[in-house]
C-alpha cells in the first residue's frame, strides 16, 4: 500500500517539475533572441528593408508610379484600356505563363541607362516604341518576376524617358499575381 501512495504522488512532483522547467523556459526565451535563436527573423527584416529602399530609390530615379496586385486586377476587371508588358525572357518565362493580356518585351535585370540591344533580346528602342504605341497618355504597366527583379524598373524607366506619361511598375510581378490566386496564361 505504501508503494501505491508513492506512485500516486510521483506524477504530482513530475507535473510541478515540468511546470517549473516550462516557466523557466518562458523566462529565458526572450533573452535568447539576442543570442541568435531568432536571428533569421531579424536578418530577414534587414533584407526586406534593403529591397524596400531599392524599390523606393528605383521608383524615384525612374519617374514612374507603382501599382499593387489588387490595383492591377481592378484595372483588368474594369476593362480599363491598359497595356501590360512582361519584361522577362520570352522562352524561359513569358511563353510558359504570364498575366492575361500582357505582351512581352525583354529587359535586363541590371540597370540599363543607355539602350543596349544585347539586354533586350536584340530589339531596338524603335521596336519598344512600336509596342507601346503612339498614345503617350496610355496606361502602361510593366512587370517581371518579383520585387527584387530589375527588369520592370528598366522597362518603366525607358517608357518615361521616351515621353510616356502614365507609367506604372508592378513590382510584385508574376509571383505576387500567382500568390494572390489570379489566373495566368501561356502560349
C-alpha positions in Angstrom: 0.0 0.0 0.0 2.8 2.4 0.7 4.1 1.8 -2.8 0.8 2.8 -4.4 0.8 6.1 -2.4 4.3 6.7 -3.7 3.2 6.1 -7.3 0.2 8.4 -6.8 2.4 11.2 -5.5 5.1 10.8 -8.1 3.1 12.3 -11.1 2.4 15.3 -8.9 6.1 16.0 -8.4 6.7 15.4 -12.1 3.9 17.8 -13.1 5.4 20.6 -10.8 8.9 19.9 -12.0 7.7 20.1 -15.7 5.8 23.3 -14.9 8.9 24.8 -13.3 11.0 23.9 -16.3 8.4 25.3 -18.7 8.2 28.5 -16.7 12.0 28.9 -16.7 11.9 28.3 -20.5 9.4 31.1 -21.0 11.5 33.5 -18.9 14.7 32.6 -20.7 13.2 32.6 -24.2 13.1 36.4 -24.7 16.8 36.6 -23.7 17.8 34.0 -26.3 16.6 36.3 -29.1 19.7 38.4 -28.7 21.8 35.2 -28.6 20.8 34.3 -32.1 17.8 32.0 -31.7 15.7 34.3 -33.7 18.4 35.9 -35.8 17.0 34.7 -39.0 13.8 36.7 -38.4 15.9 39.8 -37.8 18.2 39.1 -40.8 15.1 38.7 -42.9 13.9 42.1 -41.9 17.2 43.7 -42.9 16.8 42.1 -46.3 13.2 43.3 -46.6 14.3 46.8 -45.7 17.1 46.7 -48.4 14.6 45.6 -51.0 12.1 48.3 -50.0 14.8 51.0 -50.1 16.0 49.9 -53.5 12.4 49.8 -54.8 11.9 53.4 -53.5 15.2 54.6 -55.0 14.4 52.9 -58.4 10.9 54.4 -58.4 12.3 57.9 -57.8 15.0 57.5 -60.3 12.7 56.0 -62.9 9.9 58.6 -62.5 7.1 56.1 -62.7 4.4 55.1 -60.3 3.9 51.8 -58.5 0.8 49.6 -58.7 0.0 46.6 -56.4 -1.6 43.3 -57.2 -5.2 44.3 -56.4 -4.8 47.6 -58.2 -3.8 45.8 -61.4 -6.5 43.2 -61.0 -9.1 46.0 -60.6 -7.9 47.8 -63.8 -8.2 44.5 -65.7 -11.6 43.7 -64.2 -12.9 47.2 -65.1 -11.7 46.7 -68.7 -9.6 49.8 -68.5 -7.5 50.3 -71.6 -4.1 49.4 -70.4 -1.0 47.9 -71.9 0.6 45.3 -69.7 4.2 44.4 -70.6 6.1 41.4 -69.2 9.8 42.3 -69.2 11.0 38.8 -68.7 12.6 36.5 -71.4 10.1 35.1 -73.9 11.2 31.4 -74.0 12.1 30.9 -70.3 9.2 32.8 -68.8 6.5 34.6 -70.9 5.8 31.6 -73.1 5.2 29.4 -70.0 2.9 31.8 -68.2 2.1 35.5 -67.9 -0.6 37.8 -66.7 -3.6 37.7 -69.1 -3.4 40.2 -72.0 0.3 41.0 -71.3 2.6 41.5 -74.2 6.3 40.6 -73.9 9.4 42.8 -74.3 12.6 41.6 -72.5 14.7 44.0 -70.5 17.9 43.2 -68.5 17.9 42.7 -64.7 20.8 45.1 -64.2 20.5 48.8 -64.7 20.3 50.0 -68.4 20.9 53.7 -68.5 21.8 53.5 -72.2 19.8 51.4 -74.7 21.6 48.1 -75.3 20.0 45.7 -77.7 22.0 42.9 -76.1 19.8 43.4 -73.0 16.6 43.5 -74.9 16.9 40.3 -76.9 18.2 42.2 -79.9 15.3 44.6 -80.1 15.7 48.3 -80.6 14.3 51.4 -78.9 12.1 51.8 -82.0 10.8 48.2 -81.5 9.8 49.2 -77.9 8.1 52.4 -79.1 6.1 50.4 -81.7 5.0 48.0 -78.9 3.9 50.9 -76.7 2.1 52.8 -79.4 1.7 56.5 -80.2 -0.6 57.4 -77.4 1.7 58.9 -74.8 -1.1 59.1 -72.2 -2.0 55.4 -72.4 -1.7 53.5 -69.1 1.3 51.3 -69.2 2.1 48.6 -66.6 5.4 46.8 -66.6 6.2 43.7 -64.5 8.8 40.9 -64.2 9.1 38.1 -61.7 9.2 39.6 -58.2 10.2 42.7 -56.3 13.9 42.2 -56.5 13.9 41.8 -60.2 15.1 44.9 -62.1 13.6 44.2 -65.5 10.3 46.0 -64.8 12.3 49.0 -63.5 14.3 49.2 -66.7 11.2 48.9 -68.9 9.2 51.5 -66.9 12.1 53.9 -66.8 12.6 53.7 -70.6 8.9 54.3 -71.2 9.3 57.5 -69.1 12.4 58.5 -71.0 10.5 58.1 -74.2 7.8 60.5 -73.1 5.0 58.3 -71.8 3.1 59.9 -69.0 1.0 57.2 -67.3 3.6 54.6 -66.5 3.4 52.0 -63.7 5.7 49.4 -62.4 4.1 46.3 -60.8 6.9 45.2 -58.5 5.3 42.0 -57.2 5.2 40.6 -60.7 4.1 37.2 -61.7 5.0 35.8 -58.2 2.6 38.2 -56.5 0.0 37.7 -59.2 0.1 33.9 -58.6 0.3 34.4 -54.9 -3.0 36.2 -54.9 -4.5 33.2 -56.7 -5.1 35.0 -60.0 -5.0 33.1 -63.3 -2.2 33.2 -65.8 -2.0 32.2 -69.4 0.7 30.7 -71.6 1.3 30.2 -75.2 
